[in-house]
Amino acid sequence: MAETYDVVIIGGGPGGYNCAIRAGQLGLKTVCIEDRGVLGGTCLNVGCIPSKALLHASELYATAQNEFEAMGIKTGKLEIDLDKMMAQKTEAVDGLTKGIEFLFKKNKVDYIKGRGKILGKGKVEVKGLDGKTQTLDTKNIVIATGSEPTNLPGIEIDEERVVTNTGALSLTSIPKRLVLIGAGVIGLEMGSVWARLGSEVTVVEYLDRIMPGADADVAKEAQKIFKKQGLNFRLGMKVTGVEKLKSKLKLSMEPAAGGDSETLDADVVIVAIGRKPYTEGLGLEAVGGTTDKRGVVQTTDGHFKVADGVWAVGDCIHGPMLAHKAEDDGVAVAELIASKAGHVNYELVPSVVYTKPEMAWVGQTEEQLKEAGVDYVKSKFPFMANSRARTNHETDGFVKMLADKKTDKILGVHMVGVGVGELIAEVCVAMEFGAASEDIARTCHAHPTLSEAVRQAAMGIEGWTMQM
């Protein structure tokens, strides 16, 4: 007789593995199915983690090359060992994937390498990577299949010369000329890596600005800094094709508003125009589930519930396509299955871009507040006036805070600067508790630290910023 699980999870990325671990902690008999052959999903294998390994290594190289001398540090000739750089990236990924397997064992979570498909209520078919097929009986099914890169019509991806983030993280040589299609998070991070290592990088974006989801002040400041770093931007341009020649690639583009066609020569083209839910072939129809035209799984409760005993989390449902959002989704669903109060506040999911300097934000942008007719107060504090930033020679950027004019409640915080991916956490905690700007302004911060810039921005809401 087949074994019955409390929870069967399809997908072992951040949403799936966190759901599995939390379910195991809550005493639920759980199995996680993953067809990649390793746990961690896109984030751990070909996304967040390997990209940060390359961003960090390339940043150290650029710092040694461009900044050491001004600080009184002399070095010999610098060289790049790309094979070793890629190896340390792989080592970091391998260690973390093995760590998830350890946590599965610790919390008594079963793990099957294969592809899952819903057969009906409480039944999931698994086609194993070993070729064997089995059917699992379960009380609950959780869909955590994540997302995949969005393709550009007419452009063939080969993951060698025309690549997505997967190929961009595994190039075997430094391209002389690199063209990025898309000026979003993935594009700017990958562009930063290869520009630091010596590539001539051109970013082609359909819109007339970079980072469409970010506050306009942040995007404008970041673009100015990236231009100084050598990134070239072609905004308001529509890519119409990429021709593969023996010695090069020829990218064709035209103004999005209409106009004459142009071409760019490249050795590598990275397509980074976004991601779409990976939901084809799941068998959703067997439980009455549906997706929209983009493949987003539709929920009946506006949150996670697809049907009776069927749930979905992460990139395959509505909300920001971010690993930490997926993690919180997974935990929330495990707790709901265990009859606890699972919840995720999508209004306060932070975003971070790991370029140098970083960009980070949470809450509403100034443009959103204007559109909604909200009466707000704005304060902006530059890192140029922060003691620690000055001593570290890292003065690019600012902290911008937006607060309700009547109640002083913090509505959004937007940052550009070194380390702001860490600084944003303070704001997230404050906003989760409904803090006013004065709450941060009157909280003692250590001196000298970069975090004082957050406090100074908060002080500025009521006009008592103290320049340092």
Sine and cosine of phi, psi and omega as CSV:
sin_phi,cos_phi,sin_psi,cos_psi,sin_omega,cos_omega
0.00,0.00,0.71,-0.70,-0.06,-1.00
-0.90,0.44,0.60,-0.80,0.03,-1.00
-0.96,0.27,0.66,-0.75,-0.01,-1.00
-0.97,-0.24,0.78,-0.63,0.04,-1.00
-0.99,-0.14,0.39,-0.92,0.17,-0.98
-0.98,0.19,-0.61,0.79,-0.05,-1.00
-0.63,-0.78,0.79,-0.61,0.18,-0.98
-0.91,-0.41,0.84,-0.54,-0.05,-1.00
-0.94,-0.34,0.82,-0.57,0.03,-1.00
-0.99,-0.16,0.96,-0.27,-0.03,-1.00
0.88,-0.48,0.78,-0.62,-0.06,-1.00
-0.91,-0.41,0.50,0.86,0.08,-1.00
-0.99,0.11,-0.25,-0.97,-0.04,-1.00
-0.81,0.59,-0.65,0.76,0.04,-1.00
-0.93,0.37,-0.72,0.69,-0.05,-1.00
-0.93,0.36,-0.75,0.66,-0.08,-1.00
-0.95,0.30,-0.52,0.86,0.07,-1.00
-0.94,0.33,-0.60,0.80,0.09,-1.00
-0.88,0.48,-0.69,0.72,-0.02,-1.00
-0.90,0.44,-0.72,0.70,-0.02,-1.00
-0.90,0.43,-0.70,0.71,0.00,-1.00
-0.91,0.41,-0.63,0.77,0.03,-1.00
-0.88,0.47,-0.67,0.74,0.05,-1.00
-0.88,0.47,-0.66,0.75,0.03,-1.00
-0.89,0.46,-0.52,0.85,-0.02,-1.00
-1.00,0.06,0.11,0.99,0.08,-1.00
0.99,0.10,0.25,0.97,0.00,-1.00
-1.00,0.01,0.69,-0.72,0.03,-1.00
-0.96,0.29,0.90,-0.43,-0.25,-0.97
-0.76,-0.66,0.58,-0.81,0.13,-0.99
-0.72,-0.70,0.62,-0.78,0.04,-1.00
-0.89,-0.46,0.76,-0.65,-0.01,-1.00
-0.95,-0.32,0.77,-0.64,-0.01,-1.00
-0.63,-0.78,0.80,-0.60,-0.08,-1.00
-1.00,-0.08,0.00,1.00,0.01,-1.00
-0.97,0.24,-0.41,0.91,-0.06,-1.00
0.99,-0.12,-0.27,0.96,0.10,-1.00
-0.65,-0.76,0.47,-0.88,0.00,-1.00
-0.99,0.15,0.24,-0.97,0.08,-1.00
0.92,-0.39,-0.31,0.95,0.04,-1.00
0.90,0.43,-0.28,-0.96,0.03,-1.00
-0.86,0.52,-0.71,0.71,-0.07,-1.00
-0.79,0.62,-0.81,0.59,-0.11,-0.99
-0.98,0.18,-0.54,0.84,-0.11,-0.99
-1.00,-0.06,-0.68,0.73,-0.05,-1.00
-0.67,-0.75,0.50,0.87,-0.05,-1.00
-0.63,-0.78,-0.91,-0.42,-0.13,-0.99
-0.76,0.65,-0.80,0.60,-0.17,-0.99
-0.95,0.30,-0.80,0.60,0.02,-1.00
-0.90,0.44,-0.55,0.83,0.02,-1.00
-0.91,0.41,-0.60,0.80,0.01,-1.00
-0.94,0.35,-0.54,0.84,0.06,-1.00
-0.89,0.45,-0.69,0.73,0.01,-1.00
-0.96,0.28,-0.59,0.80,0.06,-1.00
-0.88,0.48,-0.69,0.72,-0.02,-1.00
-0.91,0.41,-0.73,0.68,-0.03,-1.00
-0.90,0.44,-0.69,0.72,-0.02,-1.00
-0.93,0.36,-0.52,0.85,0.04,-1.00
-0.92,0.39,-0.66,0.75,0.05,-1.00
-0.88,0.47,-0.66,0.75,0.01,-1.00
-0.89,0.46,-0.73,0.68,-0.01,-1.00
-0.90,0.43,-0.61,0.79,0.01,-1.00
-0.91,0.42,-0.72,0.70,0.01,-1.00
-0.89,0.46,-0.60,0.80,-0.06,-1.00
-0.96,0.27,-0.62,0.78,-0.18,-0.98
-0.94,-0.34,-0.32,0.95,-0.17,-0.99
-0.85,-0.53,-0.36,0.93,-0.08,-1.00
-0.86,0.51,-0.69,0.72,-0.10,-0.99
-0.86,0.51,-0.65,0.76,-0.01,-1.00
-0.92,0.39,-0.34,0.94,0.01,-1.00
-0.98,-0.17,0.18,0.98,0.06,-1.00
0.99,0.11,0.38,0.93,0.00,-1.00
-0.93,-0.38,0.86,-0.51,0.02,-1.00
-0.97,-0.23,0.69,-0.73,0.02,-1.00
-0.77,-0.63,0.25,-0.97,0.13,-0.99
-0.99,0.13,-0.26,-0.97,-0.01,-1.00
-0.92,0.39,0.76,-0.65,0.02,-1.00
-1.00,0.02,0.64,-0.77,0.05,-1.00
-0.71,-0.71,0.47,-0.88,0.03,-1.00
-0.97,-0.25,0.79,-0.61,0.14,-0.99
-0.95,-0.30,1.00,0.01,-0.11,-0.99
-0.89,0.46,-0.59,0.81,0.02,-1.00
-0.87,0.49,-0.68,0.73,-0.01,-1.00
-0.94,0.33,-0.59,0.81,0.05,-1.00
-0.89,0.46,-0.67,0.74,0.04,-1.00
-0.93,0.37,-0.57,0.82,-0.01,-1.00
-0.91,0.41,-0.66,0.76,0.00,-1.00
-0.94,0.34,-0.49,0.87,0.11,-0.99
-0.90,0.44,-0.74,0.68,-0.01,-1.00
-0.89,0.45,-0.62,0.78,0.01,-1.00
-0.88,0.48,-0.67,0.74,0.02,-1.00
-0.89,0.45,-0.69,0.73,0.00,-1.00
-0.90,0.44,-0.73,0.68,-0.03,-1.00
-0.86,0.51,-0.67,0.74,-0.01,-1.00
-0.89,0.46,-0.64,0.77,-0.03,-1.00
-0.96,0.26,-0.60,0.80,0.04,-1.00
-0.91,0.42,-0.63,0.78,0.06,-1.00
-0.91,0.41,-0.53,0.85,0.04,-1.00
-0.90,0.44,-0.60,0.80,0.03,-1.00
-0.92,0.39,-0.67,0.74,0.04,-1.00
-0.86,0.51,-0.63,0.78,0.04,-1.00
-0.88,0.47,-0.69,0.72,-0.01,-1.00
-0.92,0.39,-0.54,0.84,0.09,-1.00
-0.88,0.48,-0.75,0.66,-0.01,-1.00
-0.89,0.46,-0.68,0.74,-0.01,-1.00
-0.86,0.51,-0.60,0.80,-0.06,-1.00
-0.97,-0.24,0.28,0.96,0.11,-0.99
0.86,0.50,0.65,0.76,0.06,-1.00
-0.99,-0.13,0.79,-0.61,0.07,-1.00
-0.98,0.20,0.47,-0.88,-0.05,-1.00
-0.70,-0.71,0.84,-0.54,0.02,-1.00
-0.88,-0.48,0.80,-0.60,0.07,-1.00
-1.00,0.04,0.95,-0.32,-0.04,-1.00
0.12,-0.99,-0.14,-0.99,-0.04,-1.00
-0.92,-0.39,0.80,-0.60,-0.04,-1.00
-0.99,-0.14,0.56,-0.83,0.07,-1.00
-0.62,-0.79,0.71,-0.71,-0.01,-1.00
-0.98,0.22,0.81,-0.58,0.03,-1.00
-1.00,-0.10,-0.40,0.92,-0.05,-1.00
0.25,-0.97,-0.12,-0.99,-0.02,-1.00
-0.86,0.51,0.87,-0.50,0.07,-1.00
0.97,0.25,0.23,0.97,-0.02,-1.00
-0.72,-0.69,0.78,-0.63,0.02,-1.00
-0.77,-0.64,0.80,-0.60,0.08,-1.00
-1.00,-0.01,0.68,-0.73,0.03,-1.00
-0.84,-0.54,0.86,-0.50,0.14,-0.99
-0.99,-0.13,0.97,-0.26,-0.09,-1.00
-0.94,0.34,0.40,-0.91,0.07,-1.00
-0.91,0.41,-0.28,0.96,0.05,-1.00
-1.00,0.06,0.05,1.00,0.04,-1.00
1.00,-0.03,-0.16,0.99,-0.01,-1.00
-1.00,0.07,0.54,-0.84,0.03,-1.00
-0.88,-0.47,0.68,-0.74,0.05,-1.00
-0.62,-0.79,0.35,-0.93,0.05,-1.00
-0.90,-0.43,0.77,-0.64,-0.01,-1.00
-0.97,-0.26,0.70,-0.72,0.11,-0.99
-0.99,-0.13,0.67,-0.74,-0.08,-1.00
-0.45,-0.89,0.42,-0.91,0.08,-1.00
-0.99,0.13,-0.51,0.86,-0.05,-1.00
-0.66,-0.75,0.63,-0.78,0.09,-1.00
-0.89,-0.46,0.74,-0.67,0.05,-1.00
-0.88,-0.48,0.84,-0.54,0.04,-1.00
-1.00,-0.02,0.88,-0.47,-0.03,-1.00
-0.66,-0.75,0.79,0.61,-0.16,-0.99
-1.00,0.05,-0.07,1.00,0.13,-0.99
0.95,0.31,-0.54,-0.84,-0.08,-1.00
-0.60,-0.80,0.16,-0.99,0.02,-1.00
-0.67,-0.74,0.33,-0.94,-0.02,-1.00
-0.87,0.49,0.61,-0.79,0.09,-1.00
-0.98,0.18,0.76,-0.65,0.01,-1.00
-1.00,0.10,0.46,-0.89,0.09,-1.00
-0.98,-0.19,0.84,-0.54,-0.05,-1.00
-0.79,0.61,0.73,-0.68,0.06,-1.00
1.00,0.07,0.00,1.00,0.00,-1.00
-0.90,-0.43,0.86,-0.52,-0.04,-1.00
-1.00,0.01,0.85,-0.53,0.04,-1.00
-1.00,0.04,0.80,-0.59,0.07,-1.00
-0.89,-0.46,-0.06,1.00,-0.01,-1.00
0.85,0.52,0.37,0.93,0.11,-0.99
-0.84,-0.54,-0.84,0.54,0.06,-1.00
-0.94,-0.34,-0.57,0.82,0.13,-0.99
-0.93,-0.36,0.94,-0.33,-0.25,-0.97
-0.79,-0.62,0.33,-0.94,0.22,-0.97
-0.99,-0.15,-0.23,-0.97,0.06,-1.00
-0.86,0.51,-0.50,0.87,0.00,-1.00
-0.87,0.48,-0.80,0.59,0.00,-1.00
-0.93,0.36,-0.55,0.84,-0.02,-1.00
-0.90,0.43,-0.39,0.92,-0.01,-1.00
-1.00,-0.02,0.01,1.00,-0.07,-1.00
-0.69,-0.72,0.42,0.91,0.04,-1.00
-0.89,0.46,0.63,-0.77,-0.07,-1.00
-1.00,-0.03,-0.14,0.99,0.07,-1.00
-0.51,-0.86,0.31,-0.95,-0.01,-1.00
-1.00,0.09,0.91,-0.42,-0.03,-1.00
-0.92,0.38,0.64,-0.77,0.04,-1.00
-0.94,0.35,-0.69,0.72,0.00,-1.00
-0.83,-0.56,0.85,-0.53,-0.04,-1.00
-0.84,-0.54,0.78,-0.63,0.08,-1.00
-0.91,-0.41,0.77,-0.64,0.04,-1.00
-0.96,-0.27,0.79,-0.61,0.10,-0.99
-0.99,-0.17,0.96,-0.28,-0.02,-1.00
0.89,-0.45,0.84,-0.54,-0.01,-1.00
-0.95,-0.30,0.69,0.72,0.08,-1.00
-0.99,-0.13,-0.32,-0.95,-0.08,-1.00
-0.86,0.50,-0.80,0.60,-0.07,-1.00
-0.88,0.47,-0.71,0.70,-0.03,-1.00
-0.88,0.48,-0.73,0.69,-0.05,-1.00
-0.93,0.37,-0.60,0.80,0.04,-1.00
-0.92,0.39,-0.73,0.69,0.01,-1.00
-0.92,0.40,-0.62,0.79,0.05,-1.00
-0.88,0.48,-0.63,0.78,0.02,-1.00
-0.89,0.45,-0.70,0.72,0.00,-1.00
-0.84,0.54,-0.82,0.58,-0.14,-0.99
-0.97,0.25,-0.46,0.89,0.09,-1.00
-0.92,0.40,-0.65,0.76,0.03,-1.00
-0.90,0.45,-0.55,0.83,-0.05,-1.00
-1.00,0.08,-0.04,1.00,0.13,-0.99
0.86,-0.51,-0.03,1.00,0.01,-1.00
-0.97,0.25,0.53,-0.85,0.18,-0.98
-1.00,0.04,0.94,-0.35,-0.18,-0.98
-0.95,-0.30,0.77,-0.63,0.11,-0.99
-0.86,-0.51,0.78,-0.63,0.00,-1.00
-0.96,-0.26,0.86,-0.51,0.01,-1.00
-0.96,-0.29,0.84,-0.54,-0.07,-1.00
-0.77,-0.64,0.72,-0.70,-0.02,-1.00
-0.91,0.42,-0.62,0.78,-0.01,-1.00
-0.98,0.18,0.13,-0.99,-0.03,-1.00
-1.00,-0.06,0.29,0.96,0.03,-1.00
-0.46,-0.89,0.33,-0.94,0.12,-0.99
-1.00,0.02,0.26,-0.97,0.08,-1.00
0.72,0.69,0.92,0.38,-0.06,-1.00
-0.86,0.51,-0.41,0.91,-0.01,-1.00
-1.00,0.09,-0.17,0.98,-0.08,-1.00
-1.00,0.01,0.31,-0.95,0.13,-0.99
-0.86,0.52,0.63,-0.77,-0.09,-1.00
-0.87,0.50,-0.59,0.81,0.03,-1.00
-0.90,0.44,-0.64,0.77,0.02,-1.00
-0.91,0.42,-0.74,0.68,-0.02,-1.00
-0.88,0.47,-0.67,0.74,-0.02,-1.00
-0.90,0.43,-0.71,0.70,0.00,-1.00
-0.91,0.42,-0.69,0.72,-0.02,-1.00
-0.89,0.45,-0.68,0.73,0.00,-1.00
-0.88,0.47,-0.64,0.77,0.03,-1.00
-0.87,0.49,-0.67,0.74,0.00,-1.00
-0.93,0.36,-0.68,0.73,-0.01,-1.00
-0.90,0.43,-0.57,0.82,0.07,-1.00
-0.88,0.48,-0.66,0.75,0.04,-1.00
-0.89,0.46,-0.50,0.87,-0.01,-1.00
-0.99,0.14,-0.07,1.00,0.08,-1.00
0.96,-0.28,-0.02,1.00,0.04,-1.00
-0.98,0.22,0.74,-0.68,0.05,-1.00
-0.99,-0.17,0.68,-0.74,-0.04,-1.00
-0.89,-0.46,0.74,-0.67,0.14,-0.99
-0.87,-0.50,1.00,-0.06,-0.07,-1.00
-1.00,-0.04,0.39,-0.92,-0.01,-1.00
0.92,0.39,0.51,0.86,-0.04,-1.00
-0.86,-0.51,0.69,-0.73,0.01,-1.00
-0.97,-0.22,0.84,-0.55,0.04,-1.00
-0.98,0.18,0.78,-0.62,-0.05,-1.00
-0.94,-0.33,-0.22,0.98,0.02,-1.00
0.11,-0.99,0.32,-0.95,0.09,-1.00
-0.75,-0.67,0.89,-0.45,0.01,-1.00
-1.00,-0.08,0.78,-0.62,-0.02,-1.00
-1.00,-0.08,0.95,-0.30,0.09,-1.00
-0.98,-0.18,0.20,-0.98,-0.06,-1.00
-0.89,0.45,-0.67,0.74,-0.11,-0.99
-0.98,-0.19,-0.18,0.98,-0.06,-1.00
-0.26,-0.97,0.11,-0.99,0.14,-0.99
-0.95,-0.31,0.57,-0.82,0.05,-1.00
-0.84,-0.54,0.94,-0.34,-0.03,-1.00
-1.00,-0.06,0.78,-0.63,0.04,-1.00
-0.98,-0.22,0.65,-0.76,0.01,-1.00
-0.49,-0.87,0.32,-0.95,0.04,-1.00
-0.56,-0.83,0.41,-0.91,0.02,-1.00
-0.84,0.54,0.70,-0.71,0.00,-1.00
-0.88,0.48,-0.49,0.87,0.00,-1.00
-1.00,0.08,-0.01,1.00,-0.02,-1.00
0.97,-0.24,0.61,-0.80,-0.01,-1.00
0.45,-0.89,-0.16,-0.99,-0.07,-1.00
-0.96,0.29,0.57,-0.82,0.02,-1.00
-0.97,0.23,0.50,-0.86,0.04,-1.00
-0.74,-0.68,0.24,-0.97,0.08,-1.00
-0.76,-0.65,0.47,-0.88,0.10,-0.99
-0.79,-0.62,0.70,-0.71,0.09,-1.00
-1.00,0.02,0.60,-0.80,0.00,-1.00
-0.47,-0.88,0.40,-0.92,0.14,-0.99
-1.00,-0.06,-0.55,0.84,0.04,-1.00
-0.66,-0.76,0.65,-0.76,0.12,-0.99
-0.87,-0.49,0.79,-0.62,0.06,-1.00
-0.97,-0.26,0.84,-0.55,0.05,-1.00
-1.00,-0.09,0.92,-0.39,-0.07,-1.00
-0.68,-0.74,0.90,0.43,-0.07,-1.00
-0.98,-0.21,0.26,0.97,0.03,-1.00
0.86,-0.52,-0.08,-1.00,-0.04,-1.00
-0.73,-0.69,0.37,-0.93,0.02,-1.00
-0.74,-0.67,0.49,-0.87,-0.01,-1.00
-0.85,0.53,0.62,-0.79,0.02,-1.00
-0.99,-0.15,1.00,0.07,-0.17,-0.99
-0.77,-0.64,0.09,1.00,0.00,-1.00
-0.95,0.33,0.61,-0.79,0.09,-1.00
0.96,0.29,0.34,0.94,-0.03,-1.00
-0.99,0.15,-0.33,0.94,-0.06,-1.00
0.99,0.14,0.43,0.90,-0.01,-1.00
-0.84,0.54,-0.57,0.82,-0.04,-1.00
-0.88,0.48,-0.38,0.92,-0.02,-1.00
-0.93,0.36,-0.32,0.95,0.04,-1.00
-0.87,-0.49,0.24,0.97,0.02,-1.00
0.99,0.16,0.24,0.97,0.00,-1.00
-1.00,0.10,0.40,-0.92,0.00,-1.00
-0.64,-0.77,0.25,-0.97,0.13,-0.99
-0.81,-0.58,0.33,-0.94,0.12,-0.99
-1.00,0.10,-0.11,-0.99,-0.10,-0.99
-0.92,0.39,-0.34,0.94,0.05,-1.00
-1.00,0.04,-0.15,0.99,-0.03,-1.00
0.99,-0.12,0.11,0.99,0.01,-1.00
-0.96,0.28,0.80,-0.61,0.01,-1.00
-0.93,0.37,0.77,-0.64,-0.01,-1.00
-1.00,0.05,0.73,-0.69,-0.01,-1.00
-0.95,-0.30,0.47,-0.88,-0.06,-1.00
-1.00,0.04,-0.31,0.95,-0.05,-1.00
-0.93,-0.36,0.11,0.99,-0.04,-1.00
0.98,0.20,0.03,1.00,-0.03,-1.00
-0.79,-0.61,-1.00,-0.03,-0.15,-0.99
-0.85,-0.52,-0.32,0.95,-0.15,-0.99
-0.99,0.14,0.83,-0.55,-0.01,-1.00
-0.99,-0.11,-0.67,0.74,0.02,-1.00
-0.34,-0.94,0.01,-1.00,0.01,-1.00
-0.88,0.47,0.90,-0.44,0.00,-1.00
0.98,0.19,0.17,0.99,0.02,-1.00
-0.80,-0.60,0.79,-0.62,-0.07,-1.00
-0.78,-0.63,0.32,-0.95,0.06,-1.00
-0.62,-0.79,0.55,-0.83,-0.06,-1.00
-0.63,-0.77,0.26,-0.97,0.18,-0.98
0.97,0.24,-0.58,-0.82,-0.11,-0.99
-0.92,0.40,-0.32,0.95,-0.07,-1.00
-1.00,0.06,-0.01,1.00,0.13,-0.99
-0.87,-0.50,0.07,-1.00,-0.02,-1.00
-0.91,0.41,0.43,-0.90,-0.01,-1.00
0.87,-0.49,0.17,-0.99,-0.02,-1.00
-0.88,0.47,0.68,-0.73,0.02,-1.00
-0.99,0.11,0.98,0.21,-0.05,-1.00
-0.75,-0.67,0.61,-0.79,-0.06,-1.00
-0.86,0.51,-0.65,0.76,-0.06,-1.00
-0.95,0.32,-0.49,0.87,0.12,-0.99
-0.92,0.40,-0.69,0.73,0.02,-1.00
-0.88,0.48,-0.66,0.75,0.04,-1.00
-0.84,0.54,-0.74,0.68,-0.01,-1.00
-0.92,0.40,-0.60,0.80,0.09,-1.00
-0.84,0.54,-0.75,0.67,-0.04,-1.00
-0.87,0.49,-0.69,0.72,0.03,-1.00
-0.90,0.44,-0.69,0.72,-0.02,-1.00
-0.87,0.49,-0.69,0.72,-0.02,-1.00
-0.91,0.40,-0.66,0.75,0.05,-1.00
-0.85,0.52,-0.65,0.76,-0.01,-1.00
-0.95,0.32,-0.60,0.80,0.06,-1.00
-0.90,0.43,-0.65,0.76,0.04,-1.00
-0.88,0.48,-0.57,0.82,0.01,-1.00
-1.00,0.07,0.25,0.97,0.03,-1.00
0.90,0.44,0.54,0.84,0.11,-0.99
-0.95,-0.31,0.00,-1.00,-0.10,-1.00
-1.00,-0.09,0.99,0.16,0.05,-1.00
-0.99,0.14,0.69,-0.73,-0.06,-1.00
-0.39,-0.92,0.57,-0.82,0.12,-0.99
-0.75,-0.67,0.78,-0.62,0.03,-1.00
-1.00,-0.03,0.99,-0.11,-0.05,-1.00
-0.93,0.37,-0.28,0.96,0.04,-1.00
-0.94,0.33,-0.33,0.94,-0.09,-1.00
-0.83,-0.55,0.61,0.79,0.13,-0.99
-1.00,0.02,0.90,-0.43,-0.05,-1.00
-0.96,0.27,0.46,-0.89,0.11,-0.99
-0.89,-0.46,0.64,-0.76,0.02,-1.00
-0.69,-0.73,0.69,-0.73,0.13,-0.99
-0.91,-0.41,0.85,-0.53,-0.19,-0.98
-1.00,-0.05,0.71,0.71,0.12,-0.99
-0.99,0.10,-0.10,-0.99,0.16,-0.99
-0.82,-0.57,0.92,-0.39,0.01,1.00
-0.97,0.26,0.25,-0.97,0.04,-1.00
-0.98,0.22,0.30,-0.95,0.19,-0.98
-0.85,-0.52,0.62,-0.78,0.02,-1.00
-0.47,-0.88,0.59,-0.81,0.03,-1.00
-0.39,-0.92,0.35,-0.94,0.08,-1.00
-0.47,-0.88,0.54,-0.84,-0.01,-1.00
1.00,0.07,-0.37,-0.93,-0.12,-0.99
-1.00,0.02,0.53,-0.85,0.08,-1.00
-0.99,0.10,0.24,-0.97,0.03,-1.00
-0.90,0.44,-0.59,0.81,0.02,-1.00
-0.90,0.45,-0.65,0.76,0.02,-1.00
-0.91,0.41,-0.64,0.77,0.01,-1.00
-0.91,0.40,-0.65,0.76,0.03,-1.00
-0.89,0.46,-0.70,0.71,-0.02,-1.00
-0.89,0.45,-0.57,0.82,-0.02,-1.00
-0.99,0.10,-0.09,1.00,0.01,-1.00
0.95,0.30,0.44,0.90,0.00,-1.00
-0.99,0.14,0.72,-0.69,0.04,-1.00
-1.00,0.10,0.92,-0.40,-0.12,-0.99
-0.74,-0.67,0.25,-0.97,0.09,-1.00
-0.89,-0.46,0.65,-0.76,-0.03,-1.00
-0.90,-0.44,0.63,-0.78,0.10,-0.99
-0.67,-0.74,0.67,-0.74,0.01,-1.00
-0.74,-0.67,0.81,-0.59,0.01,-1.00
-0.88,-0.48,0.83,-0.55,-0.05,-1.00
-0.99,0.13,0.60,-0.80,0.07,-1.00
-0.91,0.40,-0.33,0.94,0.08,-1.00
-0.85,0.52,-0.44,0.90,-0.02,-1.00
-0.99,-0.13,0.13,0.99,-0.01,-1.00
-0.99,-0.15,0.78,-0.63,-0.11,-0.99
-0.85,0.52,-0.72,0.69,-0.06,-1.00
-0.92,0.39,-0.64,0.77,0.02,-1.00
-0.90,0.44,-0.63,0.78,0.01,-1.00
-0.91,0.42,-0.70,0.71,-0.03,-1.00
-0.94,0.34,-0.45,0.89,0.01,-1.00
-1.00,0.04,-0.05,1.00,-0.07,-1.00
0.85,0.53,0.64,0.77,-0.02,-1.00
-0.75,-0.66,0.93,0.38,-0.18,-0.98
-0.98,-0.19,0.04,1.00,0.03,-1.00
-0.91,0.40,0.62,-0.78,0.18,-0.98
0.99,-0.17,-0.14,-0.99,-0.10,-0.99
-0.30,-0.95,0.16,-0.99,0.20,-0.98
-0.89,-0.45,0.80,-0.60,-0.01,-1.00
-0.89,-0.46,0.81,-0.59,0.00,-1.00
-0.88,-0.47,0.65,-0.76,0.04,-1.00
-0.86,-0.51,0.79,-0.61,-0.04,-1.00
-0.72,-0.70,0.49,-0.87,0.03,-1.00
-0.90,0.44,0.76,-0.66,-0.09,-1.00
-0.90,0.43,-0.55,0.84,-0.04,-1.00
-1.00,0.07,-0.73,0.68,-0.13,-0.99
-0.99,-0.13,-0.27,0.96,-0.06,-1.00
0.94,0.34,0.13,0.99,0.03,-1.00
-0.90,0.44,0.71,-0.70,0.01,-1.00
-0.94,0.35,0.80,-0.60,-0.05,-1.00
-0.96,-0.27,-0.42,0.91,0.01,-1.00
-0.10,-1.00,0.53,-0.85,0.07,-1.00
-0.70,-0.71,0.73,-0.68,-0.11,-0.99
-0.73,-0.69,0.78,-0.63,-0.14,-0.99
-0.75,-0.67,0.54,-0.84,0.24,-0.97
-0.75,-0.66,0.79,-0.62,0.01,-1.00
0.34,-0.94,0.27,-0.96,0.02,-1.00
-0.90,0.43,0.80,-0.60,0.08,-1.00
0.99,0.17,0.14,0.99,-0.05,-1.00
-0.94,0.35,-0.30,0.95,0.10,-0.99
-0.88,0.47,-0.45,0.89,0.09,-1.00
-1.00,0.06,-0.63,0.77,-0.06,-1.00
-0.90,0.44,-0.47,0.88,-0.08,-1.00
-0.91,0.42,-0.39,0.92,-0.04,-1.00
-0.88,0.47,-0.62,0.78,0.03,-1.00
-0.85,0.53,-0.68,0.73,-0.02,-1.00
-0.93,0.38,-0.64,0.77,0.02,-1.00
-0.86,0.51,-0.70,0.71,0.02,-1.00
-0.89,0.46,-0.73,0.69,-0.01,-1.00
-0.86,0.51,-0.72,0.69,-0.04,-1.00
-0.94,0.35,-0.53,0.85,0.05,-1.00
-0.88,0.47,-0.51,0.86,0.03,-1.00
-1.00,-0.08,0.18,0.98,0.05,-1.00
0.94,0.35,0.56,0.83,-0.10,-0.99
-0.92,0.38,0.48,-0.88,0.18,-0.98
-1.00,-0.03,0.31,-0.95,0.05,-1.00
-0.86,0.51,-0.55,0.83,-0.02,-1.00
-0.90,0.44,-0.49,0.87,0.02,-1.00
-0.88,0.47,-0.66,0.75,0.05,-1.00
-0.97,0.25,-0.64,0.77,-0.04,-1.00
-0.87,0.49,-0.54,0.84,-0.05,-1.00
-0.98,-0.20,0.21,0.98,0.09,-1.00
-0.99,-0.12,0.81,-0.58,-0.06,-1.00
-0.92,0.40,0.78,-0.63,0.07,-1.00
-0.91,-0.42,0.60,-0.80,-0.01,-1.00
-0.90,0.44,0.54,-0.84,0.00,-1.00
-0.82,-0.57,0.70,-0.72,-0.06,1.00
-1.00,-0.04,0.78,-0.63,0.07,-1.00
-0.63,-0.77,0.37,-0.93,0.08,-1.00
-0.91,0.41,-0.46,0.89,-0.04,-1.00
-0.90,0.44,-0.34,0.94,0.05,-1.00
-0.89,0.45,-0.41,0.91,0.05,-1.00
-0.90,0.44,-0.56,0.83,0.06,-1.00
-0.92,0.40,-0.70,0.72,0.02,-1.00
-0.90,0.44,-0.67,0.74,-0.01,-1.00
-0.90,0.43,-0.61,0.79,0.07,-1.00
-0.89,0.45,-0.63,0.78,0.04,-1.00
-0.91,0.41,-0.66,0.75,0.06,-1.00
-0.86,0.52,-0.61,0.79,-0.06,-1.00
-0.90,0.43,-0.38,0.93,0.03,-1.00
-0.86,0.51,-0.62,0.79,0.03,-1.00
-0.97,-0.24,0.22,0.98,0.16,-0.99
0.98,0.19,0.44,0.90,0.02,-1.00
-0.82,-0.57,0.60,0.80,0.10,-1.00
-0.86,0.51,0.65,-0.76,0.04,-1.00
-0.89,-0.45,0.97,-0.26,-0.01,-1.00
-0.90,0.43,0.63,-0.78,-0.03,-1.00
-0.87,-0.50,0.00,0.00,0.00,0.00
